[in-house]
Amino acid sequence: MLDKWGRNIDYLKISINDRCNLNCIHCVPKEDISYTKKDE
């Protein structure tokens, strides 16, 4: 599969919740976001 710039895509990252602690630039927007509570 290729992206719109013609680069080969050979992996896919999927998040099932917003509790990831990696804070990747493609997952976390520049503007503030609100996370779900731990008990949800």
PQR file with spaces between the fields and no chain letter, atoms N, CA, C, O and H, PARSE charges and radii, in Angstrom:
ATOM       1  N    MET     1       0.856   -1.164    0.000 -0.4000 1.5000
ATOM       2  CA   MET     1       0.000    0.000    0.000 -0.0000 2.0000
ATOM       3  C    MET     1       0.906    1.232    0.000  0.5500 1.7000
ATOM       4  O    MET     1       1.968    1.228    0.623 -0.5500 1.4000
ATOM       5  N    LEU     2       0.482    2.282   -0.700 -0.4000 1.5000
ATOM       6  CA   LEU     2       1.243    3.524   -0.771 -0.0000 2.0000
ATOM       7  C    LEU     2       0.434    4.670   -0.182  0.5500 1.7000
ATOM       8  O    LEU     2      -0.791    4.703   -0.301 -0.5500 1.4000
ATOM       9  H    LEU     2      -0.380    2.285   -1.206  0.4000 1.0000
ATOM      10  N    ASP     3       1.136    5.619    0.461 -0.4000 1.5000
ATOM      11  CA   ASP     3       0.446    6.814    0.934 -0.0000 2.0000
ATOM      12  C    ASP     3       0.354    7.827   -0.202  0.5500 1.7000
ATOM      13  O    ASP     3       0.803    7.549   -1.314 -0.5500 1.4000
ATOM      14  H    ASP     3       2.131    5.592    0.558  0.4000 1.0000
ATOM      15  N    LYS     4      -0.219    8.992    0.064 -0.4000 1.5000
ATOM      16  CA   LYS     4      -0.447    9.960   -1.008 -0.0000 2.0000
ATOM      17  C    LYS     4       0.839   10.576   -1.551  0.5500 1.7000
ATOM      18  O    LYS     4       0.799   11.265   -2.570 -0.5500 1.4000
ATOM      19  H    LYS     4      -0.583    9.217    0.968  0.4000 1.0000
ATOM      20  N    TRP     5       1.982   10.346   -0.896 -0.4000 1.5000
ATOM      21  CA   TRP     5       3.273   10.815   -1.391 -0.0000 2.0000
ATOM      22  C    TRP     5       4.065    9.704   -2.070  0.5500 1.7000
ATOM      23  O    TRP     5       5.216    9.908   -2.455 -0.5500 1.4000
ATOM      24  H    TRP     5       2.015    9.786   -0.068  0.4000 1.0000
ATOM      25  N    GLY     6       3.452    8.529   -2.217 -0.4000 1.5000
ATOM      26  CA   GLY     6       4.095    7.418   -2.896 -0.0000 2.0000
ATOM      27  C    GLY     6       5.008    6.578   -2.024  0.5500 1.7000
ATOM      28  O    GLY     6       5.737    5.726   -2.530 -0.5500 1.4000
ATOM      29  H    GLY     6       2.517    8.364   -1.904  0.4000 1.0000
ATOM      30  N    ARG     7       4.977    6.808   -0.714 -0.4000 1.5000
ATOM      31  CA   ARG     7       5.814    6.017    0.196 -0.0000 2.0000
ATOM      32  C    ARG     7       5.123    4.696    0.512  0.5500 1.7000
ATOM      33  O    ARG     7       3.904    4.645    0.671 -0.5500 1.4000
ATOM      34  H    ARG     7       4.384    7.501   -0.302  0.4000 1.0000
ATOM      35  N    ASN     8       5.906    3.637    0.600 -0.4000 1.5000
ATOM      36  CA   ASN     8       5.387    2.310    0.909 -0.0000 2.0000
ATOM      37  C    ASN     8       4.980    2.236    2.377  0.5500 1.7000
ATOM      38  O    ASN     8       5.753    2.616    3.257 -0.5500 1.4000
ATOM      39  H    ASN     8       6.897    3.678    0.471  0.4000 1.0000
ATOM      40  N    ILE     9       3.775    1.750    2.642 -0.4000 1.5000
ATOM      41  CA   ILE     9       3.299    1.543    4.006 -0.0000 2.0000
ATOM      42  C    ILE     9       3.399    0.054    4.294  0.5500 1.7000
ATOM      43  O    ILE     9       2.716   -0.757    3.668 -0.5500 1.4000
ATOM      44  H    ILE     9       3.148    1.442    1.927  0.4000 1.0000
ATOM      45  N    ASP    10       4.270   -0.304    5.264 -0.4000 1.5000
ATOM      46  CA   ASP    10       4.453   -1.722    5.569 -0.0000 2.0000
ATOM      47  C    ASP    10       4.145   -2.054    7.028  0.5500 1.7000
ATOM      48  O    ASP    10       4.496   -3.130    7.512 -0.5500 1.4000
ATOM      49  H    ASP    10       4.825    0.355    5.772  0.4000 1.0000
ATOM      50  N    TYR    11       3.480   -1.115    7.734 -0.4000 1.5000
ATOM      51  CA   TYR    11       3.059   -1.372    9.106 -0.0000 2.0000
ATOM      52  C    TYR    11       1.841   -0.509    9.414  0.5500 1.7000
ATOM      53  O    TYR    11       1.552    0.448    8.695 -0.5500 1.4000
ATOM      54  H    TYR    11       3.195   -0.241    7.341  0.4000 1.0000
ATOM      55  N    LEU    12       1.135   -0.848   10.476 -0.4000 1.5000
ATOM      56  CA   LEU    12      -0.046   -0.102   10.876 -0.0000 2.0000
ATOM      57  C    LEU    12      -0.117   -0.090   12.394  0.5500 1.7000
ATOM      58  O    LEU    12      -0.029   -1.142   13.028 -0.5500 1.4000
ATOM      59  H    LEU    12       1.369   -1.625   11.060  0.4000 1.0000
ATOM      60  N    LYS    13      -0.274    1.091   12.984 -0.4000 1.5000
ATOM      61  CA   LYS    13      -0.438    1.209   14.434 -0.0000 2.0000
ATOM      62  C    LYS    13      -1.905    1.476   14.723  0.5500 1.7000
ATOM      63  O    LYS    13      -2.507    2.371   14.130 -0.5500 1.4000
ATOM      64  H    LYS    13      -0.345    1.945   12.470  0.4000 1.0000
ATOM      65  N    ILE    14      -2.474    0.705   15.626 -0.4000 1.5000
ATOM      66  CA   ILE    14      -3.880    0.855   15.987 -0.0000 2.0000
ATOM      67  C    ILE    14      -3.978    1.036   17.497  0.5500 1.7000
ATOM      68  O    ILE    14      -3.416    0.249   18.260 -0.5500 1.4000
ATOM      69  H    ILE    14      -1.984   -0.022   16.107  0.4000 1.0000
ATOM      70  N    SER    15      -4.685    2.064   17.920 -0.4000 1.5000
ATOM      71  CA   SER    15      -4.902    2.304   19.337 -0.0000 2.0000
ATOM      72  C    SER    15      -6.351    1.966   19.667  0.5500 1.7000
ATOM      73  O    SER    15      -7.272    2.410   18.982 -0.5500 1.4000
ATOM      74  H    SER    15      -5.141    2.702   17.300  0.4000 1.0000
ATOM      75  N    ILE    16      -6.546    1.179   20.717 -0.4000 1.5000
ATOM      76  CA   ILE    16      -7.910    0.822   21.102 -0.0000 2.0000
ATOM      77  C    ILE    16      -8.434    1.698   22.241  0.5500 1.7000
ATOM      78  O    ILE    16      -9.604    1.607   22.616 -0.5500 1.4000
ATOM      79  H    ILE    16      -5.798    0.819   21.274  0.4000 1.0000
ATOM      80  N    ASN    17      -7.570    2.537   22.780 -0.4000 1.5000
ATOM      81  CA   ASN    17      -7.999    3.483   23.811 -0.0000 2.0000
ATOM      82  C    ASN    17      -7.065    4.690   23.782  0.5500 1.7000
ATOM      83  O    ASN    17      -6.109    4.713   23.008 -0.5500 1.4000
ATOM      84  H    ASN    17      -6.621    2.611   22.476  0.4000 1.0000
ATOM      85  N    ASP    18      -7.333    5.688   24.615 -0.4000 1.5000
ATOM      86  CA   ASP    18      -6.476    6.875   24.635 -0.0000 2.0000
ATOM      87  C    ASP    18      -5.532    6.881   25.831  0.5500 1.7000
ATOM      88  O    ASP    18      -5.087    7.946   26.260 -0.5500 1.4000
ATOM      89  H    ASP    18      -8.110    5.669   25.244  0.4000 1.0000
ATOM      90  N    ARG    19      -5.224    5.719   26.368 -0.4000 1.5000
ATOM      91  CA   ARG    19      -4.345    5.608   27.524 -0.0000 2.0000
ATOM      92  C    ARG    19      -2.904    5.266   27.151  0.5500 1.7000
ATOM      93  O    ARG    19      -2.121    4.902   28.028 -0.5500 1.4000
ATOM      94  H    ARG    19      -5.585    4.854   26.019  0.4000 1.0000
ATOM      95  N    CYS    20      -2.539    5.370   25.896 -0.4000 1.5000
ATOM      96  CA   CYS    20      -1.168    5.112   25.464 -0.0000 2.0000
ATOM      97  C    CYS    20      -0.250    6.172   26.074  0.5500 1.7000
ATOM      98  O    CYS    20      -0.613    7.347   26.111 -0.5500 1.4000
ATOM      99  H    CYS    20      -3.175    5.666   25.183  0.4000 1.0000
ATOM     100  N    ASN    21       0.926    5.776   26.550 -0.4000 1.5000
ATOM     101  CA   ASN    21       1.838    6.745   27.152 -0.0000 2.0000
ATOM     102  C    ASN    21       3.017    7.090   26.241  0.5500 1.7000
ATOM     103  O    ASN    21       3.992    7.689   26.696 -0.5500 1.4000
ATOM     104  H    ASN    21       1.220    4.821   26.519  0.4000 1.0000
ATOM     105  N    LEU    22       2.939    6.720   24.965 -0.4000 1.5000
ATOM     106  CA   LEU    22       4.038    7.006   24.046 -0.0000 2.0000
ATOM     107  C    LEU    22       3.988    8.435   23.514  0.5500 1.7000
ATOM     108  O    LEU    22       5.026    8.988   23.150 -0.5500 1.4000
ATOM     109  H    LEU    22       2.148    6.233   24.595  0.4000 1.0000
ATOM     110  N    ASN    23       2.807    9.043   23.459 -0.4000 1.5000
ATOM     111  CA   ASN    23       2.620   10.418   22.991 -0.0000 2.0000
ATOM     112  C    ASN    23       3.244   10.675   21.626  0.5500 1.7000
ATOM     113  O    ASN    23       3.934   11.676   21.429 -0.5500 1.4000
ATOM     114  H    ASN    23       1.964    8.594   23.755  0.4000 1.0000
ATOM     115  N    CYS    24       3.000    9.774   20.691 -0.4000 1.5000
ATOM     116  CA   CYS    24       3.506    9.928   19.324 -0.0000 2.0000
ATOM     117  C    CYS    24       2.872   11.149   18.667  0.5500 1.7000
ATOM     118  O    CYS    24       1.739   11.509   18.988 -0.5500 1.4000
ATOM     119  H    CYS    24       2.439    8.961   20.851  0.4000 1.0000
ATOM     120  N    ILE    25       3.594   11.787   17.752 -0.4000 1.5000
ATOM     121  CA   ILE    25       3.060   12.988   17.101 -0.0000 2.0000
ATOM     122  C    ILE    25       1.866   12.673   16.215  0.5500 1.7000
ATOM     123  O    ILE    25       1.048   13.557   15.963 -0.5500 1.4000
ATOM     124  H    ILE    25       4.514   11.494   17.491  0.4000 1.0000
ATOM     125  N    HIS    26       1.741   11.440   15.733 -0.4000 1.5000
ATOM     126  CA   HIS    26       0.593   11.104   14.893 -0.0000 2.0000
ATOM     127  C    HIS    26      -0.629   10.708   15.717  0.5500 1.7000
ATOM     128  O    HIS    26      -1.722   10.591   15.164 -0.5500 1.4000
ATOM     129  H    HIS    26       2.406   10.722   15.937  0.4000 1.0000
ATOM     130  N    CYS    27      -0.474   10.500   17.017 -0.4000 1.5000
ATOM     131  CA   CYS    27      -1.607   10.144   17.880 -0.0000 2.0000
ATOM     132  C    CYS    27      -2.096   11.323   18.721  0.5500 1.7000
ATOM     133  O    CYS    27      -3.288   11.424   19.012 -0.5500 1.4000
ATOM     134  H    CYS    27       0.414   10.595   17.467  0.4000 1.0000
ATOM     135  N    VAL    28      -1.192   12.205   19.109 -0.4000 1.5000
ATOM     136  CA   VAL    28      -1.533   13.291   20.016 -0.0000 2.0000
ATOM     137  C    VAL    28      -1.536   14.610   19.248  0.5500 1.7000
ATOM     138  O    VAL    28      -0.490   15.039   18.761 -0.5500 1.4000
ATOM     139  H    VAL    28      -0.224   12.123   18.873  0.4000 1.0000
ATOM     140  N    PRO    29      -2.692   15.256   19.131 -0.5600 1.5000
ATOM     141  CA   PRO    29      -2.758   16.523   18.401  0.2800 2.0000
ATOM     142  C    PRO    29      -2.070   17.653   19.161  0.5500 1.7000
ATOM     143  O    PRO    29      -1.811   17.537   20.359 -0.5500 1.4000
ATOM     144  N    LYS    30      -1.779   18.743   18.461 -0.4000 1.5000
ATOM     145  CA   LYS    30      -1.130   19.894   19.091 -0.0000 2.0000
ATOM     146  C    LYS    30      -2.048   20.565   20.105  0.5500 1.7000
ATOM     147  O    LYS    30      -1.588   21.040   21.143 -0.5500 1.4000
ATOM     148  H    LYS    30      -1.990   18.837   17.488  0.4000 1.0000
ATOM     149  N    GLU    31      -3.350   20.606   19.807 -0.4000 1.5000
ATOM     150  CA   GLU    31      -4.284   21.232   20.738 -0.0000 2.0000
ATOM     151  C    GLU    31      -4.567   20.287   21.907  0.5500 1.7000
ATOM     152  O    GLU    31      -4.362   19.077   21.815 -0.5500 1.4000
ATOM     153  H    GLU    31      -3.724   20.220   18.964  0.4000 1.0000
ATOM     154  N    ASP    32      -5.041   20.870   22.999 -0.4000 1.5000
ATOM     155  CA   ASP    32      -5.340   20.073   24.195 -0.0000 2.0000
ATOM     156  C    ASP    32      -6.430   19.051   23.906  0.5500 1.7000
ATOM     157  O    ASP    32      -7.380   19.330   23.174 -0.5500 1.4000
ATOM     158  H    ASP    32      -5.208   21.854   23.073  0.4000 1.0000
ATOM     159  N    ILE    33      -6.282   17.868   24.488 -0.4000 1.5000
ATOM     160  CA   ILE    33      -7.305   16.836   24.383 -0.0000 2.0000
ATOM     161  C    ILE    33      -7.641   16.353   25.785  0.5500 1.7000
ATOM     162  O    ILE    33      -6.816   16.458   26.693 -0.5500 1.4000
ATOM     163  H    ILE    33      -5.510   17.642   25.082  0.4000 1.0000
ATOM     164  N    SER    34      -8.840   15.828   25.967 -0.4000 1.5000
ATOM     165  CA   SER    34      -9.220   15.292   27.269 -0.0000 2.0000
ATOM     166  C    SER    34      -9.224   13.770   27.183  0.5500 1.7000
ATOM     167  O    SER    34      -9.794   13.187   26.261 -0.5500 1.4000
ATOM     168  H    SER    34      -9.510   15.743   25.229  0.4000 1.0000
ATOM     169  N    TYR    35      -8.590   13.149   28.145 -0.4000 1.5000
ATOM     170  CA   TYR    35      -8.498   11.696   28.198 -0.0000 2.0000
ATOM     171  C    TYR    35      -9.647   11.114   29.008  0.5500 1.7000
ATOM     172  O    TYR    35     -10.234   11.797   29.847 -0.5500 1.4000
ATOM     173  H    TYR    35      -8.128   13.623   28.894  0.4000 1.0000
ATOM     174  N    THR    36      -9.964    9.854   28.753 -0.4000 1.5000
ATOM     175  CA   THR    36     -10.984    9.190   29.557 -0.0000 2.0000
ATOM     176  C    THR    36     -10.417    8.870   30.935  0.5500 1.7000
ATOM     177  O    THR    36      -9.203    8.774   31.113 -0.5500 1.4000
ATOM     178  H    THR    36      -9.488    9.299   28.071  0.4000 1.0000
ATOM     179  N    LYS    37     -11.308    8.708   31.899 -0.4000 1.5000
ATOM     180  CA   LYS    37     -10.870    8.350   33.244 -0.0000 2.0000
ATOM     181  C    LYS    37     -10.415    6.900   33.257  0.5500 1.7000
ATOM     182  O    LYS    37     -10.876    6.097   32.446 -0.5500 1.4000
ATOM     183  H    LYS    37     -12.294    8.786   31.754  0.4000 1.0000
ATOM     184  N    LYS    38      -9.505    6.554   34.181 -0.4000 1.5000
ATOM     185  CA   LYS    38      -8.961    5.195   34.247 -0.0000 2.0000
ATOM     186  C    LYS    38     -10.035    4.139   34.450  0.5500 1.7000
ATOM     187  O    LYS    38      -9.898    3.022   33.950 -0.5500 1.4000
ATOM     188  H    LYS    38      -9.130    7.206   34.840  0.4000 1.0000
ATOM     189  N    ASP    39     -11.108    4.467   35.175 -0.4000 1.5000
ATOM     190  CA   ASP    39     -12.135    3.468   35.471 -0.0000 2.0000
ATOM     191  C    ASP    39     -13.134    3.279   34.332  0.5500 1.7000
ATOM     192  O    ASP    39     -14.034    2.447   34.449 -0.5500 1.4000
ATOM     193  H    ASP    39     -11.219    5.374   35.581  0.4000 1.0000
ATOM     194  N    GLU    40     -13.003    4.024   33.236 -0.4000 1.5000
ATOM     195  CA   GLU    40     -13.928    3.875   32.110 -0.0000 2.0000
ATOM     196  C    GLU    40     -13.415    2.862   31.119  0.5500 1.7000
ATOM     197  O    GLU    40     -14.064    2.606   30.105 -0.5500 1.4000
ATOM     198  H    GLU    40     -12.272    4.699   33.142  0.4000 1.0000
